[in-house]
Amino acid sequence: MTELVPPTAQDLLHVVAQARDTPGEPAVEPFSSMEVIWLISWAETRYGVEFDLGDNDLAEMSTAGDAARALGHLIALARQAGARDETAVP
């Protein structure tokens, strides 16, 4: 099975444009708090991970570039945690 690569800033702009129901128009930055929540939910579903985020984490995702970096890091951490969980002996 091929592992999905983390989202790019362009991917996230596309997701926000779809969430705004304006897929043909570019998304406007900074993102609203609701749009950040949308991006997190989208990433959790797409990458099969779950994030436990605080207010500071959310505040760091106000632009597509910042959100792409943060989500890429969070996805990597979640995958590492998942790999450790899979190798744990019950």
C-alpha positions in Angstrom: 0.0 0.0 0.0 1.3 3.4 -1.0 1.5 6.0 1.8 0.0 9.4 1.0 2.4 12.3 1.0 1.6 15.2 3.4 -0.6 18.0 1.9 1.0 20.9 0.1 -0.1 24.5 0.6 -1.8 24.3 -2.8 -3.7 21.2 -1.7 -4.9 23.1 1.4 -6.0 26.1 -0.6 -8.0 23.8 -2.8 -9.6 22.2 0.2 -10.6 25.6 1.7 -12.0 26.7 -1.6 -14.2 23.6 -1.8 -15.3 24.2 1.8 -16.3 27.7 0.9 -18.1 26.3 -2.1 -16.0 28.4 -4.4 -13.7 25.7 -6.0 -12.9 27.9 -9.0 -11.8 30.8 -6.9 -8.6 31.1 -4.8 -8.9 30.8 -1.1 -8.2 33.9 0.9 -5.7 33.9 3.7 -5.5 34.1 6.7 -7.9 31.2 7.2 -10.7 31.6 9.6 -10.8 29.4 12.7 -13.6 27.4 11.1 -11.5 26.8 8.0 -8.6 25.6 10.1 -11.0 23.1 11.8 -12.2 22.0 8.3 -8.5 21.4 7.3 -7.8 19.4 10.4 -10.9 17.2 9.9 -10.0 16.8 6.2 -6.4 15.7 7.1 -7.6 13.3 9.8 -10.0 11.6 7.4 -7.6 11.6 4.4 -4.6 10.3 6.3 -6.4 8.1 8.8 -4.9 9.8 11.9 -6.3 11.7 14.9 -4.7 14.9 16.2 -4.9 16.2 19.8 -4.4 19.9 19.3 -4.3 22.9 21.5 -5.1 26.5 20.8 -1.4 27.3 20.0 -1.4 24.5 17.3 -4.5 26.0 15.7 -3.2 29.5 15.8 -0.1 28.3 13.8 -2.3 27.3 10.8 -3.6 30.6 9.6 -2.0 30.4 6.2 -1.7 27.6 3.7 2.0 27.4 4.0 1.9 27.3 7.8 -0.9 24.8 7.8 0.9 22.5 5.4 4.0 22.5 7.6 2.1 21.9 10.8 -0.1 19.2 9.3 2.9 17.5 7.7 4.6 17.4 11.1 1.5 16.2 12.9 0.9 13.5 10.3 4.4 12.2 10.7 4.1 12.2 14.5 0.8 10.3 14.3 2.2 7.8 11.9 5.2 7.2 14.2 2.9 6.7 17.2 0.8 4.3 15.1 3.8 2.3 14.1 4.9 2.1 17.8 1.4 1.0 18.7 1.4 -1.7 16.1 4.6 -3.2 17.4 3.6 -3.1 21.0 3.2 -6.5 22.6 -0.1 -6.9 24.4 
